[in-house]
Amino acid sequence: MDERIDILDEHGKPTGKSCLKSEAHQKGLLHPTVHVWLYTIDGRILIQQRGKNKATHPLLWDVSVAGHVSAGENVVAAAIREVREEIGLTINETDLKSLGTFKAVHKISEDFIDAELHHIYLCQLKSPLDQLVKQKNEVENLALLPLFKFAEETWGLASVGKYVPHGPTYYKTIIQEIKKRV
């Protein structure tokens, strides 16, 4: 969906301008997104296989839930909305634990530069995997992986072709923060 999104300056501050997501990607304009990592108290992490028709990284495994923040939308509201849309789970603000932001710029092609400021959250998953409802076209599959296996596959980038390339620093941060909570 080509929604309107707010544009940020190089420091992650709002510029007061917005445009269509497609224009932001074409011009490489920095914009806000949300990443919500869901984990279970027994040390498993929910990962999502991206839809086969996604413009970026189709069929690769990724963050539990991710999405763009719509123009004028509050970041926490966007996180709650994305969780509901992508996996059919209702959460509230107190369920989300902020880990801060992570700036990522990926040149996908000559006319597609994905410049995003990810607002990262952790959220404990209390529902069984079979009760989650995948959003068609966005989510191909969901899996609960033991945290140690996820760490093994992402820290050393042993499975480069399996996961979205967020980089070892990003993945280490997520894993370390979840370890503190289980």
PEBEL-V350634 format. One record per helix or strand. SS is the DSSP state (~ for helix, > for strand). FROM is the first residue (numbers start at 1). LEN is the number of residues. If there is no record, write none. Layout:
SS,FROM,LEN
SS,FROM,LEN
This chain:
>,4,5
>,14,7
~,21,7
>,31,9
>,44,7
>,61,2
>,65,4
>,70,1
~,75,13
~,93,3
>,97,13
>,112,13
~,129,3
>,139,8
~,147,9
>,163,1
~,168,12
